[in-house]
Amino acid sequence: MDQIKHLTDAEWQIMRVLWENKTCSSKLVTSMLQSSTNWSPTTVKTFLSRLTEKNYIEYEKQGKMHLYYPILSERDCVALEMKGIINNVYGGKLLFETDNFQFYGLNNESLIQRLSLHLERSYHRIHSSYSFCLNEKQTVFLYSSQSRLHSALGLTIGPQWLRAGWEWDILHISPEEDFTDISAEKACEHVFIQRAIHNINPLAPYWILQGVAAYESNILSLNRLQTALDKIKNSVSTDTIFNLSRQYDLFRDNNGYELAFSVIKFIVDTFGIEVLNKFIRNPQNYFFVFKIDEDSFWTNWVKYVSIHDFSI
């Protein structure tokens, strides 16, 4: 990955004008910022030129005038800044890289090699199945302790089972010795797929991210899956899936992973992977995706869970 070219405070001001107006001449940018900055037209043109060189914006000629427009979203720029901060906080030394992944943090060569092979295979499968493409190499941080991982994920005291996560488009992985019941490879793949589905549709419900990730990573043991679903077969309802929120313990305690997995498997088995792709991108439009109304979809899912043996 090329070295991140950070934005200066002045450049952030220019970018905010471009994000708000989509396309701007230097004259319009100068006009919109003049009351707060008193920048001359020459100064604004200098900033626009620097942003073009940094590949944050581009321009097209319209007669003698240059019309500037952003090629990175505000979220993209914030993510880049956060990655720069994280790199500084956690050492910033690149340990290993593949075609699509870069590894930082704890130098566990054996784990890095296994993760890199597993993630590359996963990426090519997800790319093929869901048309997901990385715009830049995916950063993976290996932590020296689980407590540091939890802190990075914003948790003062996190659950012991939480050993991988993704924030700021970065994969965060706990030390290898913490993975006693599942492999670090599967956990890393699980969070990478969540990040991929979020990238495809940032507004996709949390349970869809978790369901697709569980389905594709095959992270749930058959015993855990069947035991959880057996408990709820006589009481499963759509309220259960709708009320699952992005709270780690709450989601797990309410069999969120198993429920979300069952919905995704129901979609693939009943409608096919192409329809699942459509649903990820249009999660509110049931009739458009499934050709049945929302109530019918969930009624059919309840029937599917009630009769399906997930251990087969």
Number of C-alpha atoms within 10 A of each C-alpha: 11 6 6 11 14 13 18 11 9 11 16 16 15 20 26 15 19 22 16 9 13 14 19 19 20 22 16 16 24 22 15 13 16 14 9 7 11 11 15 14 15 12 13 21 17 13 19 24 16 15 21 17 12 14 13 20 19 19 18 12 10 9 7 6 12 16 18 21 22 22 16 14 15 15 10 14 16 13 16 18 17 16 19 16 12 16 17 11 10 14 11 16 13 13 15 15 18 14 10 18 20 19 24 22 20 20 17 15 11 9 15 21 15 12 22 22 13 15 23 16 13 19 20 14 14 18 14 11 13 17 12 17 15 12 7 12 15 19 20 24 24 23 24 16 16 23 18 15 23 23 12 16 16 11 12 10 9 17 12 10 15 17 23 26 22 20 15 17 20 19 20 25 28 25 18 19 10 17 16 9 8 13 15 22 21 22 23 24 27 27 24 27 26 22 23 22 25 18 15 17 15 14 13 18 17 20 24 22 24 26 24 24 27 26 21 19 19 15 18 16 12 14 11 13 20 17 14 17 21 16 11 16 16 11 10 18 14 13 8 14 19 11 12 21 14 12 10 14 15 12 20 13 10 16 21 24 25 22 24 23 25 24 22 24 24 19 19 16 11 14 13 12 16 13 15 22 18 16 20 22 17 15 17 13 15 17 12 13 20 18 11 12 13 14 11 14 16 15 12 14 21 21 12 18 21 16 9 15 13 15 11 6
